Amino acid sequence: MKTNNFPTSIDKSAQAYIEKGKELYKQKDYEAAISNFDDAIRLDPNAAEAYYGRGCVNYELEIYSEAISDYDKSINLIDNVAKVFNNRAHAKGALKDYFGALTDIEKALHLDPENAGYHRNRGILKSVLNHDEAAIPDYDEAIRLDPDDTVTYAVRAHSKYLLKFYFEAITDCDVAIHLDSSYAPAYHRRGLAKLSLNFPKDAIKDFDETIRLDPKYARGYANRAIAKLQIGLTEEAGIDFQKAINLAEEAGDEELKNAILEIMHSKT
């Protein structure tokens, strides 16, 4: 939680609570962090940093509407801190308000146009809205600004995969894996590209690595099942499909579970 752009509270006691809240946030003691931010706001209702800090905690607790409310209050008090708009965009995205999130990212970029993460986030939102071709320039700019960011290569690979630029997607995944060999999504996306190029055995190797790194990666099991079906491993594919469904159920992700069931029924 970087808050160096905020003005210090005029109330020294309030600022002390803010600093304590930030430390507790880092320690993931969210209940105590909120209590300190609450105390800061009680002492100084105009402490924008306290609302921002409480918003960050609420976001971590997945109370997205409360996070947005706190970010709103922070922005109303001081509207030139880019990261508040960026964080509010994340919360809006979690509530599937993608256009609202995109508006906030645009504001963040207006305030901080050289921030690679904001360009990447705008690209992700465009991809979510099925405009992957428009997302690519954002990823390109993010990589220009930060050529060592693993996630940006991986999300650009995803957009290239959706655009059927499979070889380019593989190249981006290769770079992501070179930067961070423990990043499971890069292996998964490379596996998808290889599967689309009709190399199921090579795809399985990537899905194996995906699952080794993240045993709860439900889509990794589902896509490995598809690859196994292509080479006649019907029984093993069934086991993978069931594992994927179980993981989706454990995560409480009904949308993912239904998607896996649909894939399974279409392939078997």
N, C-alpha and C positions, 0 to 999 in steps of 0.2 A: 504494500500500500504506500505508494509514493505521494506525499502531500506537500512537497516543498514549494509548490506554486501558490499555496493559500497564505493569506495574511495571518499573522499571529493574533490570537484572540486578545481583546483589550483587557479581559479578565484573566489574571495570572492563574487563578485556581482552575478556571475552565480550561486553559491551555494545558495545565498539568494533567487534568483528566483526559484530554485528547491524546497527549503523549502516552499515558498509561494504556489507553484504549488501543492505540496503534501497536504497542508492544504485545498486548494480550491477543490481538488479531494475528500477529506473526506466530504466536504460540498456539494458535487455533483454539484458544479459550474464548469462544464466541459469546457465551452468555455474560461473562465478566466484561468483555470488551463493550458490549452493548450497554451494560450498566454504566460504564465510565463515559461513554459518549452521551448517554442520557443525562448524566450529571453535568457534563460540559454544557449541554443545550439548556439545562435548567438555569445555569449560572449566566450563560450568554446565548440568548436565543438567536443571535446573528452570527454565530460561529459556523461559517460555511463548511469548515474542515470537519467539524463534528458530524454534521449531516452526511457528508461524503463518507466518513469512516463508518458510520452506522449503516449506510447504504451498502458498503462493501461487505460488511458482516451479513446483512440480510441476503445479499446475493449468494454468499457461500452457504447460507442456510436454505437456499432455494426458495426464499420468500420474496419472489421477484416483484410483486406489486408494491411491497413495502420498500424494497430497494429503489424502485423507480420514484416513489414518493419522496424518499430521502434525497435522491439525486436532484429531483425537481427543486427541492428547497435549497439545496446547495447552489444550483444554477441561478435561482432567483436572487440569491445574495451576491454571487460573483459568477459572471457568465463568460469568463475568458480563460477557463481552465479546461484544456482539451480532454484530459483524461476522464473528467466527469461525464462529458458527452459520450466518450468511448464506452465507459462502464454502463451508462444508461442504455446505450445501444445493445450491449450484451444482455441486459435484463429484458429489454423489449424483444430481442431475438428469442430468448428463452420462452417468452409468452407468445411467440409466433407473430409478433407485430413487426414484420420484416421491413415494411416501408417506413415505419416510425424509426426503426433501428438504422436504416439507411440514411434517413435525414440527420440523425445524431452523428453518424460517422462523417457525413459531409461537413458538419459543423466542427468536429474534431480536426479534420484535415485542413479546414480553413484556418484554424488556430495554430496547427502544427503540421504543415505540409511535408516536412521531411521525416515524419515518423513512419518507419517501415511497417510497424504493426497495424497502424490505422489503414494503410493501403491494403494490407493483407485482409483485414477484417471487412473492408468494403468489397473486396473480391469474393470473399466467402458469402456475403449477403447476396451479391449478384448471382452467384452459383445456386444458392438456395432458391432464388426467384427464377431459376432456369434460364439465366442469361450468362452461360459459361464463356461464350465468346467475348462478352464485355468484361468478364472477370479477369481474363488473361492479362490485359495491360496493367491492371492493378497489381497482380502478382509479379509481373515483370518489374514494375517500379519498386515494389517491396524488396525484391532480390537485388536490384541495383543499389538500394540504400543499405541493405543488410544481406550480403551474399552468403552468409553462414547460418541463415535461419532454416533449420530442418523443416519446420512445419510449413513454411511457404512453398518449398519445393513439393512437399507431399500434397498440399491442397491444389497447387497448379497441376500436378499429375492427375488429380481427380477430375479437374475440369477438362484436361486434354483427353482423358479416358472417355468422358461423357461425349466429347466432340469427335470421338473415334480416331484420335491421333495416338494410337496405341504405342508406337515406337517412341514418340516424344514423351509419353507418360512414363514409360519404362526408364528413359534417360533421367527424368526428374526424380524418380524413385531411387535410382542408383546414386544420385548425388545426395539425396536425403539420408540414405543408408550409410554412405561414406561419412557424412557429418555426424550421424548418430546411429550406430548399428543396433541400438536397443529400441528404436522407434517402430513399434508394431504396425501402425497404419501404413507406413511406407512399403513394408513387405506385402501387406494385404492388397494395396492398390497395384503394386507390381504384379502380384498374382492374378488380379482381375484382368489386367492388360494382356498378360500371357495367355490366359484362358480365352480371351476374345480373339487372340491370334491362333487359336487351336493348338496350343502347347500345354495340354492339361497336366502332364507329368511335371513339367517345370513349374507350372502354377501351384501344384500340390506342395512342392518344396517351399515356396513362399508362404503358403497358408500354414504349413507345418511350423515355420519360424514365427509367424504371426501368433499362433496359438501357444507356442513355447514361451514367447515374451509376455503374452497376455491371455492366460487360460480362460478368461471370461469374455473373450471377443466373440460374441455370438455369430456375427456375420462371417468371421473367419471359418467357423465350422460349417455354416450353410454353404459357403462358396467352395470349400474343400469337398463337400458332398457332391456338388455339381460336377467338379472336376473328376471325382472318383467314378461318377456315373458314366462319364465319357470314356473311361477306360475299362468299364465293365465291373467295377468293384461295388456291386449293388448293395450287398450287406453292410459293408463299411460306410457307404454313403448314407444308409438308413440310420446308422448309429450317430453319424455326424449331424444329420438333420434333427434327430431327437435331442441331441446335446444342445444344439442351437436354440431349439424351442424352449428347453428347460431353462437356459440362461436368460432368455428374454422374459420368461415368466418370473424368474427370481428378481430380475431388475424392475419388474412391474411395467414393462414396456409392451403394451398390448399392440401398438402399431407395428413394432418390429416383429412380434410373434406372428401376427396375421400375414405380414410380408413373407416371412420364412415359410409359413404354411402354404401360402399361394405358390411360392417357388417350388416347394416340395411336390405339391399336387400337379404342377405343370410339367415336372421333370420325371415323375414316376408313374 
